[in-house]
Amino acid sequence: MEEQIPEWLQSLVLCCLDIDDFAIQSCAIGTLLDLINLTLSVAPVGTGTKSRESTAVVVIPMISQALLAVIEQSEIYQVQIF
């Protein structure tokens, strides 16, 4: 089943590509990269050993692995050299 990109993520991607205001575009790009890094850093819960000094924290990324794959395969994620 193919996952559909939510409207908020489409808007963020649009701000990365099609905005003439550098401040807005750079903020959108930074936010998208943060979302990508967060999605890539999430490990399944229950891995590793527990100790008394540590507390498990569950981080739920805003974008799924399927949406991340769509972004990585798109033109957004390509570096262009001028």
Secondary structure, 3 states (H helix, E strand, C coil): CCCCCCHHHHHHHHHHHCCCCHHHHHHHHHHHHHHHHHHHHCCCCCCCCCCCCCCCCCCCCCCCHHHHHHHHCCHHHCCCCC
